[in-house]
Amino acid sequence: MMKRAKLRLRHLGTVVAAVWIGTVCLSDKGHAEQDEAVIVAFGDSLTSGYGLPNDEAFPSQLETALRKRGHKVRVVNAGVSGDTAGAALRRLDWALGEETDVVIVELGGNDALQGLPPDATKVALAKILEKIQEKNLPVLLAGMEAPRNLGKQYVTEFGAIYPDLAARYSVPLYPFFLEGVALNAQLMQKDGIHPNGKGVTVIVDKILPQVEALLDASQVDEDG
């Protein structure tokens, strides 16, 4: 029994050491690249890159596009497949590190697919925006649309969530994250829900101007 306890303690010590070393390495990296702006892409599978190689996921393609346009930036993939707005809210504090400069919020698609009450989704998204603004971080809200088979009332109520919140919290809105991609079989994976690599490229091209505007605004705030 004592031997087993010692092994557990030794294992715990190894884990703690690994975490500490990882933290130091991350800290060193932060100091080495402190001139970079850090964008946290906070969302669900559309953000995380479900079914795609890492370099074809939204965060990676966005970072590449921004760097090509001369921005010193790092885009953090804080997307979790299957997350509803409520589930994402519970991990928000963990996702927003001290180095974060800008946040992109893309959530709600799973809420609609599960037919969750739009009011509940709206409350969760509101709390997410409030927490981000409490940290004085600029945020871009990306909207979603509900499937038409959920009925006109649901689609209307769900669709109103994003413009209402954007107005309430005075944040820029990208109306529909899958604009120009949804329902286009050449840009979607076989499941008809997630974009393929080409689809993500279209999303990045369309959302890029608003991300750049947010980056520029955050830089002005820092300089001021």
C-alpha positions in Angstrom: 0.0 0.0 0.0 2.8 2.4 0.9 4.7 1.4 -2.2 1.6 2.2 -4.3 1.2 5.6 -2.5 4.9 6.4 -3.2 4.4 5.6 -6.9 1.4 7.9 -7.0 3.3 10.7 -5.4 6.2 10.2 -7.8 3.7 10.3 -10.7 2.1 13.4 -9.3 5.5 15.1 -9.0 6.3 14.2 -12.6 3.0 15.8 -13.7 3.6 18.9 -11.7 7.1 19.3 -13.0 5.9 18.8 -16.6 3.2 21.5 -16.1 5.8 23.9 -14.6 8.2 23.3 -17.4 5.5 23.8 -20.0 4.5 27.0 -18.3 8.0 28.3 -18.3 8.4 27.4 -22.0 5.2 29.2 -22.8 6.3 32.2 -20.8 9.6 32.3 -22.6 7.9 32.1 -25.9 5.6 35.0 -24.9 8.6 37.1 -24.1 10.3 36.2 -27.3 7.3 37.1 -29.4 5.9 39.9 -27.3 5.6 42.2 -30.3 3.0 39.8 -31.8 -0.7 40.5 -31.4 -2.5 37.4 -30.1 -6.0 36.6 -31.5 -8.0 34.0 -29.7 -10.5 32.3 -32.0 -13.1 31.1 -29.5 -15.7 28.8 -30.9 -16.9 25.3 -31.7 -16.0 22.8 -34.5 -16.2 25.5 -37.2 -13.4 27.2 -35.4 -11.4 24.1 -34.3 -11.3 22.7 -37.8 -13.3 19.5 -37.5 -12.3 17.0 -40.1 -9.4 19.1 -41.4 -5.6 19.1 -41.0 -4.4 21.8 -38.6 -3.1 24.0 -41.3 -6.5 24.1 -43.0 -8.4 25.1 -39.9 -9.8 28.6 -39.5 -7.2 29.8 -37.0 -4.3 28.7 -39.1 -5.6 30.0 -42.3 -6.5 33.3 -40.7 -3.0 33.7 -39.2 -1.4 32.9 -42.6 -3.6 35.5 -44.3 -2.9 38.2 -41.8 0.8 37.6 -41.9 0.8 37.8 -45.7 -0.8 41.3 -45.2 2.1 42.3 -42.9 0.5 41.8 -39.5 2.7 40.3 -36.7 0.0 38.1 -35.3 -0.6 34.7 -33.7 -4.0 33.1 -33.9 -4.8 30.7 -31.0 -7.2 27.9 -31.8 -9.7 27.9 -28.9 -12.4 26.0 -30.7 -13.9 22.8 -29.2 -16.1 20.6 -31.3 -19.6 20.1 -30.0 -19.6 23.2 -27.7 -22.8 25.1 -27.2 -22.6 28.7 -26.1 -23.3 27.6 -22.5 -20.5 25.0 -22.5 -18.1 27.5 -24.0 -18.9 30.0 -21.3 -17.6 27.6 -18.7 -14.2 27.4 -20.3 -13.8 31.1 -21.3 -11.6 32.1 -18.4 -9.2 29.3 -19.2 -9.2 30.1 -22.9 -8.3 33.8 -22.5 -4.7 33.9 -21.5 -2.8 37.0 -20.3 -1.3 37.6 -23.7 -4.7 37.9 -25.5 -5.2 41.0 -27.5 -8.3 40.3 -29.7 -11.1 37.7 -29.5 -13.3 36.3 -32.2 -16.4 34.6 -30.9 -18.1 32.0 -33.1 -20.7 30.0 -31.3 -24.4 29.0 -31.4 -24.4 26.5 -34.3 -24.6 23.5 -31.9 -27.3 25.3 -29.9 -29.4 25.5 -33.1 -28.7 21.9 -34.2 -29.8 20.7 -30.8 -32.9 23.0 -30.9 -32.0 24.7 -27.6 -34.1 27.7 -26.6 -32.7 30.9 -28.4 -33.1 32.8 -25.1 -30.7 30.4 -23.4 -28.1 30.8 -26.2 -28.5 34.6 -26.0 -27.9 34.7 -22.3 -24.8 32.6 -22.6 -23.4 34.6 -25.4 -24.1 37.8 -23.5 -22.2 36.6 -20.5 -19.3 35.6 -22.8 -19.2 39.1 -24.3 -19.4 40.7 -20.8 -16.5 38.7 -19.5 -14.4 39.6 -22.6 -15.2 43.3 -22.2 -14.4 43.1 -18.5 -10.9 42.3 -19.6 -10.9 45.3 -22.0 -10.4 43.1 -25.0 -11.8 44.0 -28.4 -14.1 41.3 -29.7 -15.6 40.4 -33.1 -18.9 38.5 -32.9 -19.6 36.0 -35.7 -23.2 35.1 -36.2 -24.9 31.8 -37.1 -28.2 30.8 -38.6 -30.6 28.1 -37.6 -31.6 25.3 -39.9 -34.9 26.1 -41.7 -36.5 22.9 -40.7 -36.7 24.2 -37.1 -39.6 26.4 -38.1 -40.0 30.1 -39.0 -40.4 31.3 -35.4 -37.3 29.5 -34.1 -35.2 30.7 -37.1 -36.3 34.3 -36.6 -35.7 34.3 -32.9 -32.3 32.6 -33.3 -31.3 35.0 -36.1 -32.1 38.0 -33.9 -29.6 37.0 -31.2 -26.5 38.3 -32.9 -27.5 41.7 -34.1 -29.2 42.3 -30.8 -26.1 41.5 -28.8 -23.8 43.4 -31.2 -25.9 46.5 -30.6 -26.2 46.0 -26.9 -22.4 45.6 -26.3 -21.3 47.8 -29.2 -19.2 45.1 -30.8 -18.6 44.6 -34.5 -20.7 41.8 -36.1 -19.8 39.4 -38.9 -23.5 38.4 -39.6 -23.0 34.8 -40.7 -19.8 32.8 -40.2 -20.6 30.5 -43.2 -21.6 33.2 -45.6 -20.9 32.1 -49.1 -20.0 28.6 -48.0 -23.1 27.0 -46.5 -25.1 24.9 -49.0 -22.2 25.0 -51.5 -21.3 21.3 -51.8 -17.8 22.2 -53.3 -17.0 24.2 -50.1 -18.4 21.8 -47.5 -17.5 18.4 -46.1 -19.7 15.4 -46.8 -21.6 16.0 -43.6 -23.0 19.3 -45.0 -22.3 21.0 -41.7 -18.5 21.7 -41.7 -16.5 23.6 -44.4 -13.7 21.9 -46.2 -10.3 23.6 -46.6 -11.5 25.6 -49.6 -14.6 26.7 -47.6 -12.4 27.9 -44.8 -10.4 30.0 -47.2 -13.6 31.7 -48.4 -14.6 32.4 -44.7 -11.1 33.9 -44.0 -11.2 36.1 -47.1 -14.7 37.4 -46.2 -14.0 38.0 -42.5 -10.5 39.4 -42.9 -11.4 43.1 -43.3 -13.2 43.1 -40.0 -10.4 41.3 -38.2 -7.9 43.7 -39.6 -10.1 46.7 -38.5 -10.2 45.2 -35.0 -6.5 44.7 -34.9 -5.9 48.3 -36.0 -8.3 49.6 -33.4 -6.6 47.5 -30.6 -3.2 48.9 -31.7 -4.5 52.5 -31.5 -5.9 51.8 -28.0 -2.5 50.4 -26.9 -0.6 53.4 -28.4 -3.0 55.8 -26.8 
